Amino acid sequence: MRNSLPVLAAIGALLTAVGALAAESPAPPAQAPPPPQAAAAPEEPGVPVTSAENRLALRLPAPYWEALTPEEIARQMQGGCAQGRVPASVLLLLRDKDALAEVIISRSDRTFLMRNKGDLEAFEDGFMKAIQDRISGAATDVESTYSERNDMTVHRYGLTAAPSAGGGGCAMPGQQSGPPQKLRFLFVDYFVRPDGEDALYYRASVRAPVDTFKALEPEFEYILDSIRFTGKPADGFFVPDAPEDKVPTAKEAAKSVGAHGGTSGWMLAAALMVAIWLMLRRRKKPQV
């Protein structure tokens, strides 16, 4: 046992020396933390709807709305009071699947130029007068505002009124006699001048019974706020030196009422609402 003491002492000295060397050695550099991962962009809610041909994009509140093309609209109206007649300028019908509510998206029949805001206001004044000339009784809750949105100049015109009698059996559902049911109408015109081209505009025509409109107003606003021109816009909408023959007149604005679902569009709106109502009845009818 005594003879092992020198060996143990030697081992102890060796361990002490190793510990001293380790203390004197520099510590390895700390590893840099991994770079933070970029957070994925949140997915935009709603269902995208695009029309590449018309350079138009919008979104629908999911899952309550659907979009119909003019061909699909005509098929749904076959045999109805409007006999499938869809104005040529209509691009899409957006409708709620469970309520009498619709948004018709249309586009101007021709391109044009405007020199200043006075030209724009004169055109829209002609449109508003044409609408009011074709309603039965006085309009109430009238609104008219201008704004800039998504590189477009936007005019918003709303009113509450009863559609003029259209004939052809286009009564509102559940209303075979008596005064026509009052509806809330909202017309939103989106003016844009594509780069290197003359100007055009899209119109969103919103229609629904008054109570339905109030209940679905957030969804209407969601759709209207989402409408975008997908082409490249010019630096400015107005062209101060535009030739006179390029500037649209109030008379042309009045004609646009029928083209975009106004004059004959009261009938179109009623026919579409009847089609929706019948479709909902078929969905909800109990199976025997």
VEXSEKE-13779 format. One record per residue (C-alpha): residue number from 1; x negated, y negated, z. Coordinates in nm, 2 decimals. Layout:
residues N
@seq: NUM; px: X; py: Y; pz: Z
...
end
This chain:
residues 288
@seq: 1; px: 0.00; py: 0.00; pz: 0.00
@seq: 2; px: -0.28; py: -0.23; pz: 0.09
@seq: 3; px: -0.46; py: -0.15; pz: -0.24
@seq: 4; px: -0.15; py: -0.28; pz: -0.43
@seq: 5; px: -0.17; py: -0.63; pz: -0.29
@seq: 6; px: -0.43; py: -0.76; pz: -0.53
@seq: 7; px: -0.21; py: -0.63; pz: -0.82
@seq: 8; px: 0.10; py: -0.81; pz: -0.69
@seq: 9; px: -0.10; py: -1.13; pz: -0.64
@seq: 10; px: -0.22; py: -1.11; pz: -1.00
@seq: 11; px: 0.13; py: -1.06; pz: -1.13
@seq: 12; px: 0.26; py: -1.36; pz: -0.92
@seq: 13; px: -0.02; py: -1.58; pz: -1.05
@seq: 14; px: 0.07; py: -1.48; pz: -1.41
@seq: 15; px: 0.44; py: -1.56; pz: -1.36
@seq: 16; px: 0.35; py: -1.90; pz: -1.21
@seq: 17; px: 0.14; py: -1.98; pz: -1.51
@seq: 18; px: 0.41; py: -1.88; pz: -1.76
@seq: 19; px: 0.66; py: -2.09; pz: -1.57
@seq: 20; px: 0.43; py: -2.39; pz: -1.58
@seq: 21; px: 0.38; py: -2.36; pz: -1.96
@seq: 22; px: 0.76; py: -2.33; pz: -2.01
@seq: 23; px: 0.81; py: -2.65; pz: -1.81
@seq: 24; px: 0.55; py: -2.83; pz: -2.02
@seq: 25; px: 0.70; py: -2.72; pz: -2.36
@seq: 26; px: 0.94; py: -2.97; pz: -2.52
@seq: 27; px: 1.30; py: -2.87; pz: -2.52
@seq: 28; px: 1.44; py: -2.77; pz: -2.86
@seq: 29; px: 1.64; py: -3.06; pz: -3.02
@seq: 30; px: 2.01; py: -3.05; pz: -2.95
@seq: 31; px: 2.22; py: -2.94; pz: -3.25
@seq: 32; px: 2.44; py: -3.22; pz: -3.39
@seq: 33; px: 2.81; py: -3.14; pz: -3.35
@seq: 34; px: 2.99; py: -3.04; pz: -3.67
@seq: 35; px: 3.14; py: -3.33; pz: -3.87
@seq: 36; px: 3.51; py: -3.38; pz: -3.79
@seq: 37; px: 3.75; py: -3.23; pz: -4.04
@seq: 38; px: 3.96; py: -3.48; pz: -4.23
@seq: 39; px: 4.32; py: -3.45; pz: -4.12
@seq: 40; px: 4.55; py: -3.32; pz: -4.40
@seq: 41; px: 4.78; py: -3.60; pz: -4.52
@seq: 42; px: 5.12; py: -3.54; pz: -4.39
@seq: 43; px: 5.36; py: -3.40; pz: -4.65
@seq: 44; px: 5.61; py: -3.67; pz: -4.76
@seq: 45; px: 5.96; py: -3.56; pz: -4.66
@seq: 46; px: 6.23; py: -3.50; pz: -4.92
@seq: 47; px: 6.26; py: -3.34; pz: -5.26
@seq: 48; px: 6.06; py: -3.51; pz: -5.54
@seq: 49; px: 6.25; py: -3.58; pz: -5.87
@seq: 50; px: 6.06; py: -3.70; pz: -6.17
@seq: 51; px: 6.14; py: -3.79; pz: -6.53
@seq: 52; px: 5.81; py: -3.81; pz: -6.71
@seq: 53; px: 5.97; py: -3.92; pz: -7.03
@seq: 54; px: 6.13; py: -4.22; pz: -6.86
@seq: 55; px: 5.83; py: -4.29; pz: -6.63
@seq: 56; px: 6.05; py: -4.26; pz: -6.32
@seq: 57; px: 6.01; py: -4.09; pz: -5.99
@seq: 58; px: 6.22; py: -4.08; pz: -5.67
@seq: 59; px: 6.29; py: -3.85; pz: -5.37
@seq: 60; px: 6.61; py: -3.70; pz: -5.24
@seq: 61; px: 6.69; py: -3.63; pz: -4.87
@seq: 62; px: 6.65; py: -3.25; pz: -4.83
@seq: 63; px: 6.85; py: -3.03; pz: -4.83
@seq: 64; px: 7.17; py: -3.23; pz: -4.87
@seq: 65; px: 7.13; py: -3.38; pz: -5.22
@seq: 66; px: 7.09; py: -3.25; pz: -5.57
@seq: 67; px: 7.00; py: -3.41; pz: -5.91
@seq: 68; px: 7.19; py: -3.33; pz: -6.23
@seq: 69; px: 7.08; py: -3.41; pz: -6.59
@seq: 70; px: 7.32; py: -3.57; pz: -6.84
@seq: 71; px: 7.38; py: -3.22; pz: -6.99
@seq: 72; px: 7.46; py: -3.07; pz: -6.65
@seq: 73; px: 7.70; py: -3.37; pz: -6.58
@seq: 74; px: 7.88; py: -3.31; pz: -6.91
@seq: 75; px: 7.93; py: -2.94; pz: -6.84
@seq: 76; px: 8.07; py: -3.02; pz: -6.49
@seq: 77; px: 8.32; py: -3.27; pz: -6.65
@seq: 78; px: 8.44; py: -3.04; pz: -6.93
@seq: 79; px: 8.82; py: -3.03; pz: -6.92
@seq: 80; px: 8.84; py: -3.32; pz: -6.67
@seq: 81; px: 8.97; py: -3.67; pz: -6.72
@seq: 82; px: 8.65; py: -3.81; pz: -6.88
@seq: 83; px: 8.61; py: -3.51; pz: -7.11
@seq: 84; px: 8.23; py: -3.49; pz: -7.07
@seq: 85; px: 8.16; py: -3.83; pz: -7.20
@seq: 86; px: 7.83; py: -3.95; pz: -7.03
@seq: 87; px: 7.69; py: -4.29; pz: -7.13
@seq: 88; px: 7.37; py: -4.25; pz: -7.33
@seq: 89; px: 7.17; py: -4.47; pz: -7.08
@seq: 90; px: 7.24; py: -4.23; pz: -6.79
@seq: 91; px: 6.93; py: -4.04; pz: -6.68
@seq: 92; px: 7.04; py: -3.86; pz: -6.37
@seq: 93; px: 7.33; py: -3.81; pz: -6.13
@seq: 94; px: 7.23; py: -3.77; pz: -5.77
@seq: 95; px: 7.50; py: -3.63; pz: -5.55
@seq: 96; px: 7.56; py: -3.52; pz: -5.19
@seq: 97; px: 7.65; py: -3.15; pz: -5.18
@seq: 98; px: 7.91; py: -3.20; pz: -4.90
@seq: 99; px: 8.06; py: -3.54; pz: -4.95
@seq: 100; px: 8.21; py: -3.77; pz: -5.21
@seq: 101; px: 7.89; py: -3.97; pz: -5.27
@seq: 102; px: 7.68; py: -4.03; pz: -5.58
@seq: 103; px: 7.40; py: -4.23; pz: -5.72
@seq: 104; px: 7.38; py: -4.27; pz: -6.10
@seq: 105; px: 7.04; py: -4.35; pz: -6.23
@seq: 106; px: 7.03; py: -4.52; pz: -6.57
@seq: 107; px: 6.79; py: -4.72; pz: -6.79
@seq: 108; px: 6.83; py: -5.04; pz: -7.00
@seq: 109; px: 6.93; py: -4.97; pz: -7.36
@seq: 110; px: 6.67; py: -5.21; pz: -7.50
@seq: 111; px: 6.35; py: -5.38; pz: -7.39
@seq: 112; px: 6.32; py: -5.76; pz: -7.34
@seq: 113; px: 6.12; py: -6.04; pz: -7.19
@seq: 114; px: 6.21; py: -6.30; pz: -6.93
@seq: 115; px: 6.03; py: -6.63; pz: -6.89
@seq: 116; px: 6.11; py: -6.70; pz: -6.53
@seq: 117; px: 6.33; py: -6.62; pz: -6.23
@seq: 118; px: 6.60; py: -6.84; pz: -6.39
@seq: 119; px: 6.63; py: -6.60; pz: -6.68
@seq: 120; px: 6.65; py: -6.31; pz: -6.44
@seq: 121; px: 6.92; py: -6.47; pz: -6.22
@seq: 122; px: 7.13; py: -6.57; pz: -6.53
@seq: 123; px: 7.12; py: -6.21; pz: -6.65
@seq: 124; px: 7.22; py: -6.07; pz: -6.31
@seq: 125; px: 7.49; py: -6.34; pz: -6.27
@seq: 126; px: 7.65; py: -6.22; pz: -6.60
@seq: 127; px: 7.64; py: -5.86; pz: -6.48
@seq: 128; px: 7.80; py: -5.94; pz: -6.14
@seq: 129; px: 8.08; py: -6.14; pz: -6.31
@seq: 130; px: 8.15; py: -5.85; pz: -6.55
@seq: 131; px: 8.18; py: -5.62; pz: -6.25
@seq: 132; px: 8.42; py: -5.84; pz: -6.06
@seq: 133; px: 8.63; py: -5.90; pz: -6.38
@seq: 134; px: 8.70; py: -5.52; pz: -6.39
@seq: 135; px: 8.80; py: -5.45; pz: -6.03
@seq: 136; px: 9.16; py: -5.45; pz: -5.90
@seq: 137; px: 9.20; py: -5.71; pz: -5.63
@seq: 138; px: 8.94; py: -5.92; pz: -5.46
@seq: 139; px: 8.60; py: -5.78; pz: -5.37
@seq: 140; px: 8.49; py: -5.79; pz: -5.01
@seq: 141; px: 8.16; py: -5.76; pz: -4.83
@seq: 142; px: 7.97; py: -5.89; pz: -5.13
@seq: 143; px: 7.59; py: -5.90; pz: -5.11
@seq: 144; px: 7.33; py: -6.02; pz: -5.36
@seq: 145; px: 6.96; py: -6.03; pz: -5.28
@seq: 146; px: 6.63; py: -6.03; pz: -5.47
@seq: 147; px: 6.30; py: -5.87; pz: -5.36
@seq: 148; px: 5.97; py: -5.73; pz: -5.48
@seq: 149; px: 5.91; py: -5.36; pz: -5.43
@seq: 150; px: 5.67; py: -5.10; pz: -5.57
@seq: 151; px: 5.55; py: -5.34; pz: -5.85
@seq: 152; px: 5.91; py: -5.41; pz: -5.95
@seq: 153; px: 6.14; py: -5.70; pz: -5.92
@seq: 154; px: 6.46; py: -5.57; pz: -5.76
@seq: 155; px: 6.81; py: -5.72; pz: -5.75
@seq: 156; px: 7.07; py: -5.56; pz: -5.52
@seq: 157; px: 7.44; py: -5.63; pz: -5.56
@seq: 158; px: 7.70; py: -5.46; pz: -5.34
@seq: 159; px: 8.07; py: -5.50; pz: -5.29
@seq: 160; px: 8.37; py: -5.31; pz: -5.16
@seq: 161; px: 8.66; py: -5.28; pz: -5.40
@seq: 162; px: 8.92; py: -5.05; pz: -5.56
@seq: 163; px: 8.84; py: -4.91; pz: -5.91
@seq: 164; px: 9.06; py: -5.04; pz: -6.19
@seq: 165; px: 9.32; py: -4.79; pz: -6.30
@seq: 166; px: 9.15; py: -4.58; pz: -6.56
@seq: 167; px: 9.43; py: -4.36; pz: -6.68
@seq: 168; px: 9.37; py: -4.01; pz: -6.81
@seq: 169; px: 9.45; py: -3.85; pz: -6.48
@seq: 170; px: 9.13; py: -3.98; pz: -6.31
@seq: 171; px: 9.29; py: -4.04; pz: -5.97
@seq: 172; px: 9.08; py: -4.00; pz: -5.66
@seq: 173; px: 9.12; py: -3.67; pz: -5.49
@seq: 174; px: 9.43; py: -3.65; pz: -5.26
@seq: 175; px: 9.56; py: -3.98; pz: -5.41
@seq: 176; px: 9.82; py: -3.92; pz: -5.67
@seq: 177; px: 10.02; py: -4.24; pz: -5.61
@seq: 178; px: 9.99; py: -4.57; pz: -5.43
@seq: 179; px: 9.70; py: -4.83; pz: -5.44
@seq: 180; px: 9.36; py: -4.69; pz: -5.54
@seq: 181; px: 9.12; py: -4.60; pz: -5.25
@seq: 182; px: 8.86; py: -4.86; pz: -5.17
@seq: 183; px: 8.50; py: -4.77; pz: -5.25
@seq: 184; px: 8.17; py: -4.92; pz: -5.16
@seq: 185; px: 7.96; py: -4.99; pz: -5.46
@seq: 186; px: 7.59; py: -5.08; pz: -5.46
@seq: 187; px: 7.41; py: -5.17; pz: -5.79
@seq: 188; px: 7.03; py: -5.20; pz: -5.76
@seq: 189; px: 6.84; py: -5.31; pz: -6.07
@seq: 190; px: 6.46; py: -5.24; pz: -6.08
@seq: 191; px: 6.29; py: -5.47; pz: -6.34
@seq: 192; px: 5.94; py: -5.38; pz: -6.46
@seq: 193; px: 5.71; py: -5.48; pz: -6.75
@seq: 194; px: 5.48; py: -5.19; pz: -6.85
@seq: 195; px: 5.13; py: -5.30; pz: -6.94
@seq: 196; px: 5.12; py: -5.40; pz: -7.30
@seq: 197; px: 5.49; py: -5.36; pz: -7.35
@seq: 198; px: 5.81; py: -5.55; pz: -7.32
@seq: 199; px: 6.01; py: -5.53; pz: -7.00
@seq: 200; px: 6.29; py: -5.28; pz: -6.91
@seq: 201; px: 6.50; py: -5.20; pz: -6.60
@seq: 202; px: 6.64; py: -4.90; pz: -6.42
@seq: 203; px: 6.98; py: -4.92; pz: -6.24
@seq: 204; px: 7.08; py: -4.72; pz: -5.94
@seq: 205; px: 7.46; py: -4.73; pz: -5.91
@seq: 206; px: 7.58; py: -4.60; pz: -5.57
@seq: 207; px: 7.95; py: -4.52; pz: -5.51
@seq: 208; px: 8.13; py: -4.36; pz: -5.22
@seq: 209; px: 8.45; py: -4.42; pz: -5.01
@seq: 210; px: 8.39; py: -4.68; pz: -4.75
@seq: 211; px: 8.37; py: -4.45; pz: -4.45
@seq: 212; px: 8.15; py: -4.21; pz: -4.64
@seq: 213; px: 7.92; py: -4.49; pz: -4.74
@seq: 214; px: 7.87; py: -4.60; pz: -4.38
@seq: 215; px: 7.79; py: -4.25; pz: -4.27
@seq: 216; px: 7.54; py: -4.18; pz: -4.55
@seq: 217; px: 7.39; py: -4.53; pz: -4.58
@seq: 218; px: 7.05; py: -4.42; pz: -4.44
@seq: 219; px: 7.03; py: -4.15; pz: -4.71
@seq: 220; px: 7.13; py: -4.40; pz: -4.98
@seq: 221; px: 6.85; py: -4.63; pz: -4.86
@seq: 222; px: 6.60; py: -4.35; pz: -4.86
@seq: 223; px: 6.67; py: -4.28; pz: -5.22
@seq: 224; px: 6.67; py: -4.64; pz: -5.33
@seq: 225; px: 6.34; py: -4.71; pz: -5.15
@seq: 226; px: 6.18; py: -4.41; pz: -5.31
@seq: 227; px: 6.24; py: -4.52; pz: -5.68
@seq: 228; px: 5.91; py: -4.59; pz: -5.86
@seq: 229; px: 5.79; py: -4.67; pz: -6.21
@seq: 230; px: 5.52; py: -4.41; pz: -6.28
@seq: 231; px: 5.35; py: -4.60; pz: -6.57
@seq: 232; px: 5.11; py: -4.88; pz: -6.54
@seq: 233; px: 5.28; py: -5.22; pz: -6.48
@seq: 234; px: 5.16; py: -5.54; pz: -6.63
@seq: 235; px: 4.99; py: -5.80; pz: -6.40
@seq: 236; px: 5.31; py: -6.00; pz: -6.39
@seq: 237; px: 5.67; py: -5.95; pz: -6.48
@seq: 238; px: 5.76; py: -6.29; pz: -6.63
@seq: 239; px: 5.62; py: -6.42; pz: -6.96
@seq: 240; px: 5.66; py: -6.80; pz: -6.97
@seq: 241; px: 5.61; py: -6.83; pz: -7.34
@seq: 242; px: 5.84; py: -6.55; pz: -7.44
@seq: 243; px: 6.04; py: -6.61; pz: -7.76
@seq: 244; px: 6.40; py: -6.70; pz: -7.72
@seq: 245; px: 6.53; py: -6.39; pz: -7.91
@seq: 246; px: 6.35; py: -6.16; pz: -7.66
@seq: 247; px: 6.53; py: -6.31; pz: -7.36
@seq: 248; px: 6.85; py: -6.11; pz: -7.27
@seq: 249; px: 7.17; py: -6.31; pz: -7.23
@seq: 250; px: 7.46; py: -6.30; pz: -6.98
@seq: 251; px: 7.67; py: -6.15; pz: -7.26
@seq: 252; px: 7.43; py: -5.86; pz: -7.29
@seq: 253; px: 7.44; py: -5.82; pz: -6.92
@seq: 254; px: 7.81; py: -5.79; pz: -6.93
@seq: 255; px: 7.78; py: -5.52; pz: -7.20
@seq: 256; px: 7.54; py: -5.33; pz: -6.98
@seq: 257; px: 7.82; py: -5.28; pz: -6.73
@seq: 258; px: 7.98; py: -5.02; pz: -6.96
@seq: 259; px: 7.65; py: -4.87; pz: -7.07
@seq: 260; px: 7.54; py: -4.81; pz: -6.71
@seq: 261; px: 7.86; py: -4.67; pz: -6.58
@seq: 262; px: 8.06; py: -4.99; pz: -6.52
@seq: 263; px: 8.36; py: -5.07; pz: -6.74
@seq: 264; px: 8.41; py: -4.71; pz: -6.86
@seq: 265; px: 8.20; py: -4.61; pz: -6.56
@seq: 266; px: 8.49; py: -4.66; pz: -6.32
@seq: 267; px: 8.65; py: -4.36; pz: -6.50
@seq: 268; px: 8.31; py: -4.18; pz: -6.50
@seq: 269; px: 8.27; py: -4.23; pz: -6.13
@seq: 270; px: 8.62; py: -4.11; pz: -6.05
@seq: 271; px: 8.58; py: -3.81; pz: -6.28
@seq: 272; px: 8.25; py: -3.71; pz: -6.11
@seq: 273; px: 8.40; py: -3.75; pz: -5.77
@seq: 274; px: 8.69; py: -3.52; pz: -5.87
@seq: 275; px: 8.45; py: -3.26; pz: -6.00
@seq: 276; px: 8.25; py: -3.27; pz: -5.68
@seq: 277; px: 8.57; py: -3.24; pz: -5.47
@seq: 278; px: 8.70; py: -2.94; pz: -5.67
@seq: 279; px: 8.35; py: -2.78; pz: -5.64
@seq: 280; px: 8.36; py: -2.83; pz: -5.26
@seq: 281; px: 8.71; py: -2.68; pz: -5.24
@seq: 282; px: 8.59; py: -2.37; pz: -5.43
@seq: 283; px: 8.29; py: -2.34; pz: -5.19
@seq: 284; px: 8.50; py: -2.36; pz: -4.88
@seq: 285; px: 8.80; py: -2.16; pz: -5.00
@seq: 286; px: 8.81; py: -1.83; pz: -4.79
@seq: 287; px: 8.75; py: -1.52; pz: -4.98
@seq: 288; px: 9.05; py: -1.28; pz: -4.99
end
